């Protein structure tokens, strides 16, 4: 069975440009997470979905970040416009309710 | 903020047991202890979790103290491929929220 799939694997953009990350969770997993991981730090939760509903987006910088999970399956995380400080690895994870989370390999974003 | 405290780094000889400690003195009654690890350039990987009883699976053993204020993850026979950052997390299953700290960087040497 395929795990959590993220794309792209790497992305380099200039500051002020938009960028989007895509996540395909494990089939049947109703919970989906987006995390951001800065170098040398643990992952930081940005948003958590239960099916198509965002149930925790308190850490999502809403002035420039947005996310959606249409039909409760795939999800997209967008940054517009990107800033230098947004350089990080963006991780997607999914889980069944009340079960362990499975993570994708992440998208490494570099803003120059 | 993370509710756990872990040493920043540890070393272990290949073939020996790696014992990774974690303090979670403010854990509440409905919070589980989870362990994940992250190998370089990969996403975190689930290892094991428990509530109050000791747990064992094919990857590791989890020992939780009786007062639940601390726990130890045991890798019984560490290999070079176990070199990773290990995260101890306390989480309420009802919220499904995993808050990571900075973890313990385990280096397994030959």
gemmi code that builds the backbone of each chain (N, CA, C; Angstrom):
import gemmi

chains = {
    "A": [
        ("UNK", (0.855, -1.201, 0.000), (0.000, 0.000, 0.000), (0.883, 1.241, 0.000)),
        ("UNK", (0.533, 2.214, -0.845), (1.308, 3.440, -0.913), (1.147, 4.219, 0.373)),
        ("UNK", (2.208, 4.906, 0.758), (2.141, 5.757, 1.931), (1.608, 7.128, 1.562)),
        ("UNK", (1.886, 8.102, 2.420), (1.502, 9.481, 2.144), (2.419, 10.020, 1.053)),
        ("UNK", (1.822, 10.559, 0.004), (2.590, 11.048, -1.131), (2.528, 12.565, -1.175)),
        ("UNK", (3.699, 13.181, -1.251), (3.774, 14.628, -1.344), (4.516, 15.023, -2.603)),
        ("UNK", (4.111, 16.143, -3.152), (4.864, 16.705, -4.279), (4.753, 18.217, -4.272)),
        ("UNK", (5.766, 18.933, -4.819), (7.024, 18.361, -5.272), (7.913, 17.967, -4.104)),
        ("UNK", (8.993, 17.326, -4.369), (9.943, 16.949, -3.328), (10.802, 18.142, -2.928)),
        ("UNK", (11.140, 18.948, -3.908), (11.925, 20.160, -3.680), (11.323, 21.306, -4.490)),
        ("UNK", (11.449, 22.525, -3.932), (10.957, 23.694, -4.638), (11.817, 24.892, -4.266)),
        ("UNK", (12.279, 25.602, -5.279), (13.043, 26.836, -5.074), (12.286, 27.957, -5.761)),
        ("UNK", (11.975, 29.002, -5.018), (11.256, 30.131, -5.592), (11.874, 31.430, -5.104)),
        ("UNK", (11.576, 32.502, -5.815), (12.007, 33.818, -5.368), (10.977, 34.366, -4.388)),
        ("UNK", (11.452, 35.201, -3.468), (10.521, 35.792, -2.505), (9.451, 36.591, -3.250)),
        ("UNK", (8.299, 36.635, -2.611), (7.089, 37.301, -3.126), (6.347, 36.472, -4.159)),
        ("UNK", (6.897, 35.347, -4.567), (6.195, 34.463, -5.491), (5.271, 33.525, -4.728)),
        ("UNK", (4.229, 33.006, -5.384), (3.364, 32.014, -4.743), (3.948, 30.612, -4.901)),
        ("UNK", (3.525, 29.717, -4.017), (3.959, 28.317, -4.104), (2.853, 27.448, -3.516)),
        ("UNK", (2.742, 26.236, -4.034), (1.725, 25.303, -3.550), (2.335, 23.928, -3.374)),
        ("UNK", (1.881, 23.242, -2.340), (2.319, 21.883, -2.050), (1.095, 20.979, -2.076)),
        ("UNK", (1.305, 19.768, -2.546), (0.197, 18.831, -2.677), (0.444, 17.593, -1.840)),
        ("UNK", (-0.638, 17.049, -1.256), (-0.525, 15.862, -0.417), (-1.651, 14.883, -0.738)),
        ("UNK", (-1.281, 13.642, -0.950), (-2.252, 12.560, -1.121), (-2.115, 11.626, 0.071)),
        ("UNK", (-3.080, 11.614, 0.971), (-2.940, 10.791, 2.180), (-3.175, 9.310, 1.883)),
        ("UNK", (-2.958, 8.498, 2.888), (-3.236, 7.071, 2.771), (-4.744, 6.889, 2.615)),
        ("UNK", (-5.130, 6.007, 1.718), (-6.552, 5.795, 1.429), (-7.319, 5.432, 2.690)),
        ("UNK", (-8.416, 6.134, 2.907), (-9.264, 5.837, 4.056), (-8.943, 6.625, 5.300)),
        ("UNK", (-7.799, 7.315, 5.308), (-7.439, 8.117, 6.481), (-8.246, 9.405, 6.494)),
        ("UNK", (-9.007, 9.617, 7.567), (-9.864, 10.787, 7.617), (-9.150, 12.022, 8.184)),
        ("UNK", (-8.068, 11.818, 8.934), (-7.346, 12.945, 9.522), (-6.106, 13.261, 8.685)),
        ("UNK", (-5.932, 14.539, 8.386), (-4.777, 14.979, 7.608), (-4.153, 16.176, 8.305)),
        ("UNK", (-2.827, 16.170, 8.360), (-2.063, 17.224, 9.025), (-1.074, 17.848, 8.036)),
        ("UNK", (-0.847, 19.136, 8.226), (0.292, 19.817, 7.601), (1.197, 20.327, 8.726)),
        ("UNK", (2.477, 20.011, 8.615), (3.488, 20.478, 9.555), (4.560, 21.258, 8.781)),
        ("UNK", (5.211, 22.142, 9.495), (6.391, 22.836, 8.973), (7.565, 22.502, 9.883)),
        ("UNK", (8.699, 22.187, 9.273), (9.886, 21.857, 10.058), (11.054, 22.728, 9.636)),
        ("UNK", (11.501, 23.561, 10.571), (12.689, 24.368, 10.340), (13.929, 23.559, 10.684)),
        ("UNK", (15.043, 23.956, 10.137), (16.283, 23.219, 10.308), (16.629, 23.069, 11.791)),
        ("UNK", (16.849, 21.838, 12.220), (17.248, 21.579, 13.603), (16.121, 21.592, 14.603)),
        ("UNK", (14.903, 21.751, 14.127), (13.743, 21.798, 15.011), (12.802, 20.627, 14.731)),
        ("UNK", (11.913, 20.358, 15.680), (10.882, 19.368, 15.433), (9.775, 19.948, 14.564)),
        ("UNK", (8.962, 19.099, 13.972), (7.852, 19.602, 13.156), (6.868, 20.422, 13.988)),
        ("UNK", (6.330, 21.457, 13.368), (5.355, 22.346, 14.002), (4.029, 22.217, 13.255)),
        ("UNK", (2.958, 21.928, 13.985), (1.663, 21.748, 13.346), (1.135, 23.065, 12.788)),
        ("UNK", (0.722, 23.038, 11.523), (0.101, 24.202, 10.904), (-1.417, 24.074, 10.878)),
        ("UNK", (-1.902, 22.920, 10.465), (-3.340, 22.739, 10.332), (-3.666, 21.259, 10.388)),
        ("UNK", (-4.840, 20.947, 10.923), (-5.316, 19.557, 10.992), (-6.738, 19.498, 10.466)),
        ("UNK", (-6.977, 18.529, 9.595), (-8.292, 18.302, 9.013), (-8.899, 17.013, 9.538)),
        ("UNK", (-10.184, 17.055, 9.804), (-10.986, 15.859, 9.986), (-11.905, 15.813, 8.775)),
        ("UNK", (-11.648, 14.863, 7.890), (-12.333, 14.827, 6.582), (-12.071, 16.156, 5.883)),
        ("UNK", (-13.084, 16.894, 5.472), (-12.825, 18.135, 4.760), (-12.834, 19.360, 5.671)),
        ("UNK", (-13.046, 19.156, 6.968), (-13.148, 20.272, 7.888), (-11.820, 20.545, 8.590)),
        ("UNK", (-11.389, 21.802, 8.566), (-10.200, 22.211, 9.297), (-10.578, 22.378, 10.767)),
        ("UNK", (-10.140, 21.463, 11.625), (-10.546, 21.489, 13.027), (-9.521, 22.190, 13.922)),
        ("UNK", (-8.318, 22.411, 13.414), (-7.295, 23.122, 14.167), (-6.379, 23.842, 13.187)),
        ("UNK", (-6.571, 25.141, 13.050), (-5.688, 25.932, 12.182), (-5.103, 27.107, 12.941)),
        ("UNK", (-4.996, 26.956, 14.257), (-4.557, 28.058, 15.105), (-3.113, 28.485, 14.836)),
        ("UNK", (-2.294, 27.577, 14.301), (-0.898, 27.903, 14.034), (-0.643, 28.268, 12.575)),
        ("UNK", (-1.676, 28.340, 11.792), (-1.508, 28.669, 10.372), (-1.473, 30.198, 10.199)),
        ("UNK", (-0.377, 30.750, 9.656), (-0.303, 32.206, 9.420), (-1.274, 32.600, 8.306)),
        ("UNK", (-2.430, 33.052, 8.683), (-3.517, 33.168, 7.718), (-3.366, 34.356, 6.758)),
        ("UNK", (-2.420, 35.236, 7.036), (-2.247, 36.348, 6.109), (-1.648, 35.886, 4.782)),
        ("UNK", (-0.862, 34.821, 4.823), (-0.222, 34.388, 3.591), (-0.379, 32.903, 3.292)),
        ("UNK", (-0.796, 32.132, 4.278), (-0.941, 30.696, 4.104), (-2.431, 30.345, 3.956)),
        ("UNK", (-2.697, 29.380, 3.098), (-4.049, 28.844, 2.985), (-3.957, 27.361, 2.684)),
        ("UNK", (-4.994, 26.644, 3.050), (-5.015, 25.209, 2.803), (-6.432, 24.797, 2.462)),
        ("UNK", (-6.519, 23.710, 1.726), (-7.831, 23.156, 1.441), (-7.726, 21.647, 1.323)),
        ("UNK", (-8.831, 21.004, 1.594), (-8.902, 19.548, 1.454), (-10.263, 19.225, 0.850)),
        ("UNK", (-10.299, 19.298, -0.443), (-11.540, 19.071, -1.156), (-11.926, 17.593, -1.096)),
        ("UNK", (-13.201, 17.350, -0.853), (-13.756, 15.993, -0.813), (-13.104, 15.137, 0.271)),
        ("UNK", (-12.399, 15.767, 1.183), (-11.840, 15.032, 2.307), (-10.755, 14.045, 1.943)),
        ("UNK", (-10.079, 14.260, 0.800), (-9.019, 13.327, 0.405), (-7.715, 14.113, 0.258)),
        ("UNK", (-7.365, 14.509, -0.976), (-6.131, 15.245, -1.220), (-6.195, 16.627, -0.583)),
        ("UNK", (-5.014, 17.170, -0.323), (-4.946, 18.498, 0.273), (-3.867, 19.325, -0.399)),
        ("UNK", (-4.067, 20.632, -0.410), (-3.105, 21.575, -0.947), (-2.822, 22.649, 0.085)),
        ("UNK", (-1.549, 22.955, 0.259), (-1.116, 24.049, 1.123), (-0.474, 25.105, 0.238)),
        ("UNK", (-0.914, 26.341, 0.389), (-0.414, 27.424, -0.460), (0.183, 28.551, 0.378)),
        ("UNK", (1.216, 29.156, -0.175), (1.816, 30.341, 0.428), (1.831, 31.427, -0.645)),
        ("UNK", (1.280, 32.586, -0.306), (1.260, 33.684, -1.253), (1.167, 35.009, -0.517)),
        ("UNK", (2.184, 35.857, -0.598), (3.471, 35.625, -1.230), (4.460, 34.987, -0.268)),
        ("UNK", (5.428, 34.266, -0.793), (6.430, 33.622, 0.047), (7.451, 34.638, 0.548)),
        ("UNK", (7.947, 34.400, 1.753), (9.002, 35.212, 2.354), (10.222, 34.338, 2.625)),
        ("UNK", (11.355, 34.991, 2.811), (12.586, 34.244, 3.048), (12.449, 33.285, 4.237)),
        ("UNK", (11.731, 33.728, 5.261), (11.576, 32.928, 6.470), (10.686, 31.712, 6.297)),
        ("UNK", (10.056, 31.584, 5.146), (9.214, 30.417, 4.891), (10.029, 29.206, 4.443)),
        ("UNK", (11.311, 29.398, 4.221), (12.167, 28.265, 3.841), (12.142, 27.222, 4.939)),
        ("UNK", (11.745, 26.011, 4.596), (11.561, 24.940, 5.579), (11.152, 23.674, 4.825)),
        ("UNK", (10.984, 22.592, 5.580), (10.385, 21.379, 5.022), (8.925, 21.346, 5.449)),
        ("UNK", (8.045, 21.134, 4.487), (6.615, 21.069, 4.763), (6.190, 19.605, 4.684)),
        ("UNK", (5.684, 19.120, 5.803), (5.344, 17.702, 5.940), (3.833, 17.522, 5.990)),
        ("UNK", (3.369, 16.507, 5.322), (1.966, 16.117, 5.387), (1.890, 14.761, 6.076)),
        ("UNK", (0.865, 14.562, 6.870), (0.667, 13.283, 7.544), (-0.815, 12.940, 7.531)),
        ("UNK", (-1.121, 11.672, 7.662), (-2.518, 11.269, 7.751), (-2.664, 10.151, 8.767)),
        ("UNK", (-3.885, 9.991, 9.260), (-4.146, 8.937, 10.229), (-5.622, 8.573, 10.223)),
        ("UNK", (-5.892, 7.390, 10.705), (-7.260, 7.039, 11.036), (-7.580, 7.703, 12.361)),
        ("UNK", (-8.832, 7.858, 12.679), (-9.205, 8.483, 13.938), (-8.608, 7.715, 15.101)),
        ("UNK", (-7.967, 8.436, 15.993), (-7.387, 7.877, 17.209), (-6.325, 6.817, 16.913)),
        ("UNK", (-5.542, 7.042, 15.882), (-4.494, 6.097, 15.518), (-3.217, 6.861, 15.196)),
        ("UNK", (-2.110, 6.134, 15.034), (-0.843, 6.792, 14.778), (-0.839, 7.478, 13.415)),
        ("UNK", (-0.014, 8.520, 13.313), (0.078, 9.285, 12.075), (1.195, 8.744, 11.191)),
        ("UNK", (0.958, 8.785, 9.892), (1.952, 8.389, 8.904), (2.339, 9.639, 8.117)),
        ("UNK", (3.633, 9.848, 8.000), (4.136, 11.062, 7.371), (4.651, 10.800, 5.961)),
        ("UNK", (4.504, 11.812, 5.117), (5.163, 11.793, 3.825), (6.612, 12.223, 3.971)),
        ("UNK", (7.328, 12.252, 2.837), (8.748, 12.607, 2.868), (8.958, 14.111, 2.935)),
        ("UNK", (7.912, 14.870, 2.694), (8.028, 16.314, 2.819), (8.413, 17.010, 1.529)),
        ("UNK", (8.157, 18.307, 1.504), (8.606, 19.183, 0.424), (9.577, 20.187, 1.020)),
        ("UNK", (10.778, 20.202, 0.494), (11.774, 21.168, 0.976), (11.656, 22.440, 0.165)),
        ("UNK", (11.237, 23.510, 0.814), (11.067, 24.810, 0.151), (12.245, 25.710, 0.463)),
        ("UNK", (12.814, 26.282, -0.582), (13.863, 27.292, -0.425), (13.374, 28.569, -1.091)),
        ("UNK", (13.324, 29.636, -0.307), (12.922, 30.940, -0.836), (14.173, 31.809, -0.933)),
        ("UNK", (14.436, 32.324, -2.127), (15.672, 33.097, -2.343), (15.334, 34.552, -2.696)),
    ],
    "B": [
        ("UNK", (3.325, 24.426, 23.190), (4.663, 23.972, 23.560), (4.643, 22.475, 23.854)),
        ("UNK", (5.788, 21.841, 23.561), (5.910, 20.428, 23.845), (5.849, 20.206, 25.348)),
        ("UNK", (5.258, 19.098, 25.750), (5.123, 18.783, 27.157), (6.177, 17.807, 27.628)),
        ("UNK", (7.191, 17.580, 26.836), (8.203, 16.572, 27.163), (9.590, 17.183, 27.178)),
        ("UNK", (10.485, 16.536, 27.934), (11.888, 16.929, 27.996), (12.741, 15.729, 27.663)),
        ("UNK", (13.652, 15.898, 26.697), (14.535, 14.817, 26.278), (15.970, 15.339, 26.197)),
        ("UNK", (16.939, 14.449, 26.423), (18.330, 14.896, 26.218), (18.550, 15.193, 24.741)),
        ("UNK", (19.366, 16.179, 24.421), (19.526, 16.555, 23.017), (20.241, 15.501, 22.180)),
        ("UNK", (21.131, 14.736, 22.788), (21.856, 13.744, 22.003), (22.302, 12.575, 22.875)),
        ("UNK", (22.488, 11.416, 22.222), (22.984, 10.214, 22.877), (23.767, 9.400, 21.859)),
        ("UNK", (24.708, 8.613, 22.360), (25.451, 7.679, 21.531), (25.163, 6.258, 21.981)),
        ("UNK", (25.285, 5.323, 21.060), (25.091, 3.913, 21.398), (25.938, 3.078, 20.454)),
        ("UNK", (26.572, 2.034, 21.012), (27.352, 1.130, 20.184), (26.425, 0.169, 19.463)),
        ("UNK", (26.767, -0.134, 18.230), (25.986, -1.078, 17.429), (25.872, -2.410, 18.154)),
        ("UNK", (24.644, -2.954, 18.180), (24.411, -4.233, 18.844), (24.019, -4.117, 20.305)),
        ("UNK", (24.258, -2.944, 20.884), (23.873, -2.733, 22.272), (22.472, -2.144, 22.336)),
        ("UNK", (21.898, -2.181, 23.538), (20.570, -1.593, 23.726), (20.694, -0.075, 23.833)),
        ("UNK", (19.797, 0.616, 23.161), (19.713, 2.078, 23.278), (18.512, 2.396, 24.163)),
        ("UNK", (18.768, 3.143, 25.225), (17.709, 3.517, 26.163), (17.527, 5.028, 26.114)),
        ("UNK", (16.413, 5.468, 25.571), (16.172, 6.902, 25.392), (15.145, 7.369, 26.413)),
        ("UNK", (15.552, 8.277, 27.308), (14.630, 8.740, 28.352), (13.775, 9.918, 27.907)),
        ("UNK", (12.648, 10.076, 28.593), (11.756, 11.201, 28.320), (11.019, 11.563, 29.611)),
        ("UNK", (11.023, 12.825, 29.938), (10.259, 13.306, 31.086), (8.991, 13.992, 30.620)),
        ("UNK", (7.880, 13.642, 31.257), (6.590, 14.272, 30.924), (5.818, 14.415, 32.227)),
        ("UNK", (6.327, 15.255, 33.099), (5.812, 15.355, 34.474), (4.410, 15.952, 34.539)),
        ("UNK", (3.975, 16.652, 33.496), (2.643, 17.279, 33.534), (1.606, 16.480, 32.741)),
        ("UNK", (1.925, 15.233, 32.436), (1.007, 14.412, 31.640), (-0.316, 14.245, 32.383)),
        ("UNK", (-1.414, 14.296, 31.657), (-2.724, 14.122, 32.278), (-3.220, 12.702, 32.034)),
        ("UNK", (-4.298, 12.352, 32.742), (-4.735, 10.965, 32.763), (-5.150, 10.387, 31.427)),
        ("UNK", (-5.608, 11.220, 30.510), (-6.075, 10.715, 29.224), (-5.062, 10.924, 28.105)),
        ("UNK", (-3.838, 11.268, 28.455), (-2.799, 11.471, 27.449), (-1.914, 10.240, 27.303)),
        ("UNK", (-1.650, 9.896, 26.055), (-0.777, 8.790, 25.731), (0.651, 9.313, 25.518)),
        ("UNK", (1.601, 8.412, 25.638), (2.992, 8.707, 25.296), (3.277, 8.062, 23.939)),
        ("UNK", (3.698, 8.876, 22.985), (4.048, 8.407, 21.647), (5.551, 8.599, 21.414)),
        ("UNK", (6.105, 7.694, 20.630), (7.478, 7.873, 20.165), (7.491, 7.788, 18.644)),
        ("UNK", (8.159, 8.771, 18.052), (8.413, 8.793, 16.616), (9.914, 8.976, 16.425)),
        ("UNK", (10.387, 8.608, 15.260), (11.779, 8.919, 14.919), (11.843, 9.482, 13.514)),
        ("UNK", (12.898, 10.241, 13.267), (13.068, 10.872, 11.966), (14.494, 10.651, 11.500)),
        ("UNK", (14.608, 9.843, 10.472), (15.891, 9.619, 9.830), (16.129, 10.764, 8.857)),
        ("UNK", (17.389, 11.114, 8.681), (17.756, 12.275, 7.879), (17.034, 12.300, 6.529)),
        ("UNK", (16.421, 13.466, 6.244), (15.747, 13.728, 4.967), (14.479, 12.907, 4.759)),
        ("UNK", (13.956, 12.335, 5.823), (12.690, 11.617, 5.718), (11.670, 12.221, 6.677)),
        ("UNK", (10.399, 11.874, 6.493), (9.381, 12.287, 7.434), (9.443, 11.439, 8.699)),
        ("UNK", (8.868, 11.927, 9.801), (8.848, 11.135, 11.032), (8.151, 9.792, 10.825)),
        ("UNK", (8.607, 8.805, 11.586), (8.080, 7.439, 11.507), (7.586, 7.033, 12.881)),
        ("UNK", (6.369, 6.540, 12.957), (5.813, 6.065, 14.221), (6.595, 4.855, 14.727)),
        ("UNK", (6.843, 4.818, 16.037), (7.512, 3.665, 16.635), (6.562, 2.900, 17.543)),
        ("UNK", (6.030, 3.572, 18.544), (5.254, 2.881, 19.564), (4.504, 3.907, 20.391)),
        ("UNK", (3.455, 3.500, 21.078), (2.798, 4.380, 22.027), (2.203, 3.565, 23.162)),
        ("UNK", (1.914, 4.238, 24.286), (1.330, 3.559, 25.431), (0.636, 4.537, 26.359)),
        ("UNK", (-0.194, 4.010, 27.219), (-0.915, 4.833, 28.190), (-0.299, 4.694, 29.576)),
        ("UNK", (-0.286, 3.499, 30.121), (0.336, 3.297, 31.432), (1.044, 1.953, 31.543)),
        ("UNK", (0.672, 1.005, 30.712), (1.356, -0.280, 30.728), (2.560, -0.253, 29.801)),
        ("UNK", (3.524, -1.083, 30.087), (4.662, -1.219, 29.192), (4.194, -1.850, 27.881)),
        ("UNK", (4.805, -1.436, 26.795), (4.427, -1.927, 25.479), (5.659, -2.403, 24.725)),
        ("UNK", (5.455, -3.396, 23.879), (6.547, -3.907, 23.041), (6.003, -4.212, 21.663)),
        ("UNK", (6.764, -3.850, 20.646), (6.438, -4.282, 19.293), (7.729, -4.702, 18.600)),
        ("UNK", (7.660, -4.890, 17.296), (8.826, -5.398, 16.573), (9.963, -4.388, 16.513)),
        ("UNK", (9.676, -3.139, 16.771), (10.703, -2.105, 16.684), (11.346, -1.804, 18.034)),
        ("UNK", (10.529, -1.753, 19.099), (11.053, -1.232, 20.360), (10.163, -1.640, 21.523)),
        ("UNK", (10.642, -1.298, 22.709), (9.847, -1.442, 23.929), (9.696, -0.077, 24.571)),
        ("UNK", (8.542, 0.135, 25.197), (8.263, 1.382, 25.891), (7.989, 1.063, 27.342)),
        ("UNK", (8.792, 1.662, 28.216), (8.630, 1.480, 29.650), (8.130, 2.797, 30.239)),
        ("UNK", (6.962, 2.773, 30.858), (6.373, 3.968, 31.473), (6.379, 3.774, 32.978)),
        ("UNK", (6.881, 4.768, 33.712), (6.916, 4.655, 35.169), (5.503, 4.619, 35.736)),
        ("UNK", (5.409, 4.112, 36.940), (4.089, 3.934, 37.556), (3.348, 5.264, 37.702)),
        ("UNK", (4.073, 6.337, 38.015), (3.425, 7.639, 38.150), (3.225, 8.330, 36.800)),
        ("UNK", (3.694, 7.703, 35.730), (3.550, 8.168, 34.343), (4.272, 9.471, 34.058)),
        ("UNK", (5.165, 9.887, 34.945), (5.856, 11.156, 34.726), (7.097, 11.016, 33.856)),
        ("UNK", (7.478, 9.811, 33.546), (8.600, 9.615, 32.643), (8.474, 8.271, 31.939)),
        ("UNK", (9.236, 8.148, 30.862), (9.227, 6.896, 30.122), (10.589, 6.683, 29.469)),
        ("UNK", (10.820, 5.461, 29.023), (12.059, 5.110, 28.331), (11.727, 4.285, 27.108)),
        ("UNK", (12.266, 4.694, 25.990), (12.173, 3.898, 24.768), (13.422, 3.033, 24.686)),
        ("UNK", (13.231, 1.747, 24.457), (14.357, 0.830, 24.378), (14.424, 0.197, 22.993)),
        ("UNK", (15.562, 0.404, 22.329), (15.868, -0.321, 21.097), (16.807, -1.441, 21.513)),
        ("UNK", (16.366, -2.685, 21.508), (17.135, -3.748, 22.170), (18.494, -4.053, 21.541)),
        ("UNK", (18.598, -3.943, 20.250), (19.872, -4.214, 19.564), (20.051, -3.157, 18.471)),
        ("UNK", (20.623, -2.034, 18.861), (20.712, -0.900, 17.928), (21.585, -1.245, 16.717)),
        ("UNK", (21.156, -0.773, 15.564), (21.942, -0.903, 14.336), (22.261, 0.490, 13.811)),
        ("UNK", (23.150, 0.558, 12.848), (23.528, 1.849, 12.280), (22.306, 2.561, 11.689)),
        ("UNK", (21.349, 1.777, 11.190), (20.154, 2.373, 10.586), (19.210, 2.980, 11.623)),
        ("UNK", (19.495, 2.762, 12.910), (18.689, 3.387, 13.959), (19.158, 4.801, 14.270)),
        ("UNK", (20.234, 5.244, 13.633), (20.685, 6.623, 13.822), (19.608, 7.567, 13.301)),
        ("UNK", (19.092, 8.419, 14.194), (17.951, 9.273, 13.859), (17.692, 10.226, 15.021)),
        ("UNK", (16.738, 11.124, 14.823), (16.221, 11.951, 15.918), (14.953, 11.283, 16.435)),
        ("UNK", (14.904, 11.061, 17.739), (13.784, 10.379, 18.373), (12.954, 11.390, 19.156)),
        ("UNK", (11.654, 11.414, 18.869), (10.745, 12.362, 19.501), (9.798, 11.630, 20.453)),
        ("UNK", (9.708, 12.140, 21.649), (8.745, 11.678, 22.638), (7.622, 12.709, 22.700)),
        ("UNK", (6.386, 12.266, 22.574), (5.245, 13.185, 22.492), (4.134, 12.677, 23.396)),
        ("UNK", (3.506, 13.582, 24.117), (2.300, 13.205, 24.844), (1.120, 13.805, 24.115)),
        ("UNK", (0.078, 13.013, 23.942), (-1.050, 13.466, 23.149), (-2.332, 12.837, 23.633)),
        ("UNK", (-3.368, 13.655, 23.621), (-4.706, 13.195, 23.937), (-5.323, 12.632, 22.666)),
        ("UNK", (-5.721, 11.373, 22.702), (-6.298, 10.764, 21.507), (-7.528, 11.519, 21.026)),
        ("UNK", (-8.218, 12.177, 21.943), (-9.437, 12.890, 21.538), (-9.133, 14.093, 20.655)),
        ("UNK", (-7.939, 14.655, 20.805), (-7.590, 15.820, 19.997), (-6.720, 15.443, 18.806)),
        ("UNK", (-6.151, 14.246, 18.834), (-5.319, 13.806, 17.703), (-4.211, 14.790, 17.384)),
        ("UNK", (-3.694, 15.470, 18.397), (-2.733, 16.536, 18.149), (-1.354, 16.079, 18.589)),
        ("UNK", (-0.401, 16.041, 17.680), (0.973, 15.682, 17.976), (1.811, 16.945, 18.006)),
        ("UNK", (2.364, 17.280, 19.170), (3.229, 18.447, 19.303), (4.642, 17.949, 19.551)),
        ("UNK", (5.506, 18.214, 18.583), (6.886, 17.735, 18.639), (7.767, 18.731, 19.379)),
        ("UNK", (8.718, 18.203, 20.155), (9.786, 19.022, 20.712), (10.986, 18.935, 19.794)),
        ("UNK", (12.167, 19.056, 20.355), (13.393, 18.992, 19.551), (14.007, 17.596, 19.530)),
        ("UNK", (13.500, 16.678, 20.373), (13.917, 15.288, 20.301), (15.317, 14.993, 20.784)),
        ("UNK", (15.691, 13.722, 20.705), (17.044, 13.242, 21.033), (17.688, 12.724, 19.766)),
        ("UNK", (18.853, 13.243, 19.459), (19.592, 12.752, 18.301), (20.423, 11.556, 18.734)),
        ("UNK", (20.033, 10.361, 18.295), (20.751, 9.130, 18.626), (21.745, 8.814, 17.524)),
        ("UNK", (23.000, 8.661, 17.920), (24.041, 8.258, 16.980), (24.485, 6.862, 17.353)),
        ("UNK", (24.288, 5.906, 16.455), (24.765, 4.543, 16.661), (26.093, 4.396, 15.938)),
        ("UNK", (27.116, 3.961, 16.664), (28.437, 3.860, 16.053), (28.895, 2.403, 15.996)),
        ("UNK", (29.760, 2.093, 15.008), (30.186, 0.685, 14.813), (30.997, 0.170, 15.989)),
    ],
}
model = gemmi.Model(1)
for chain_id, residues in chains.items():
    chain = gemmi.Chain(chain_id)
    for i, (resn, *xyz) in enumerate(residues, 1):
        res = gemmi.Residue()
        res.name, res.seqid = resn, gemmi.SeqId(i, " ")
        for name, pos in zip(("N", "CA", "C"), xyz):
            atom = gemmi.Atom()
            atom.name, atom.element = name, gemmi.Element(name[0])
            atom.pos, atom.b_iso = gemmi.Position(*pos), 0.0
            res.add_atom(atom)
        chain.add_residue(res)
    model.add_chain(chain)
structure = gemmi.Structure()
structure.add_model(model)
structure.setup_entities()
